[in-house]
Amino acid sequence: MTVKNVYLLPGVPEIFRHKFEMVRELFRAGPIFSRAVFSRESEAVIAATLDAVVAEFPGVAIGSYPRLGVAEYQVKITVDGRDAAWWNAPPRAW
């Protein structure tokens, strides 16, 4: 069963192998590189900056996850992408 980009595969190993063979080529893309940074500022304060980063770097996915009532940080920001060169020498936005 598929819903958008999510695949539900059976748990029985023999059936899983058979079903996975049908979709295996869809998973041949390179690795995904990921980092998380934490902000003590609220999401409202950093939203414009996050929007600018998204616009400047379309090859990466930016996630913003507010955490209310916690002193350590207010927002967890994730950055995911497939370009190894970008991760090895990140642009000035990092």
C-alpha positions as CSV (number, residue, x, y, z in Angstrom):
1,M,0.0,0.0,0.0
2,T,1.3,3.5,-0.8
3,V,0.1,6.9,0.4
4,K,2.1,9.7,-1.3
5,N,5.7,8.9,-0.4
6,V,5.0,6.4,2.4
7,Y,5.1,2.6,1.7
8,L,3.5,0.1,4.0
9,L,5.2,-3.3,3.6
10,P,4.3,-6.6,5.3
11,G,6.2,-7.8,8.4
12,V,6.4,-11.5,7.4
13,P,10.0,-11.7,5.9
14,E,9.1,-13.9,2.9
15,I,6.2,-11.6,1.9
16,F,8.3,-8.5,2.6
17,R,11.1,-9.6,0.3
18,H,8.6,-10.3,-2.5
19,K,6.8,-7.0,-2.2
20,F,10.1,-5.0,-1.7
21,E,11.4,-6.4,-5.0
22,M,8.5,-4.6,-6.7
23,V,9.5,-1.2,-5.3
24,R,13.3,-1.6,-4.8
25,E,14.3,0.8,-7.6
26,L,12.4,3.6,-6.0
27,F,14.8,3.5,-3.0
28,R,18.1,3.7,-5.0
29,A,18.7,7.4,-4.3
30,G,21.8,8.5,-2.5
31,P,22.0,9.0,1.2
32,I,20.2,11.8,3.1
33,F,22.5,14.0,5.2
34,S,20.9,15.6,8.2
35,R,21.7,18.0,10.9
36,A,19.7,19.5,13.8
37,V,20.3,22.9,15.4
38,F,18.5,24.3,18.4
39,S,17.3,27.9,18.9
40,R,16.6,29.6,22.2
41,E,14.5,32.1,20.1
42,S,10.9,31.5,19.5
43,E,9.7,30.3,16.1
44,A,8.0,33.7,15.5
45,V,11.4,35.4,15.9
46,I,13.3,33.1,13.5
47,A,10.6,32.5,10.9
48,A,11.7,35.1,8.5
49,T,15.3,33.8,8.6
50,L,14.1,30.3,8.1
51,D,12.1,31.4,5.1
52,A,15.1,33.1,3.6
53,V,17.2,29.9,4.1
54,V,14.5,27.9,2.4
55,A,14.4,30.3,-0.6
56,E,18.2,30.4,-0.9
57,F,18.9,26.7,-0.7
58,P,16.1,24.8,-2.5
59,G,18.2,21.5,-2.4
60,V,17.7,21.1,1.3
61,A,14.6,20.6,3.4
62,I,14.2,22.7,6.5
63,G,12.0,21.6,9.4
64,S,11.0,23.7,12.4
65,Y,9.7,22.1,15.5
66,P,8.7,24.4,18.4
67,R,9.0,23.1,21.9
68,L,6.9,25.0,24.5
69,G,7.7,25.3,28.1
70,V,11.3,24.0,28.0
71,A,14.3,26.1,29.1
72,E,17.0,24.4,27.0
73,Y,15.6,25.5,23.6
74,Q,12.4,26.8,22.0
75,V,12.8,25.4,18.4
76,K,14.5,22.4,16.9
77,I,15.5,23.1,13.3
78,T,16.4,20.2,11.0
79,V,18.2,20.5,7.7
80,D,18.1,17.5,5.4
81,G,19.6,17.1,1.9
82,R,21.4,14.7,-0.5
83,D,24.3,16.9,-1.7
84,A,27.4,15.6,0.1
85,A,29.5,18.6,-1.1
86,W,27.0,21.0,0.5
87,W,27.4,19.2,3.8
88,N,31.2,19.0,3.6
89,A,31.5,22.7,3.0
90,P,28.3,24.3,4.2
91,P,27.4,27.8,2.9
92,R,27.5,30.8,5.1
93,A,24.0,30.2,6.2
94,W,25.3,27.5,8.6
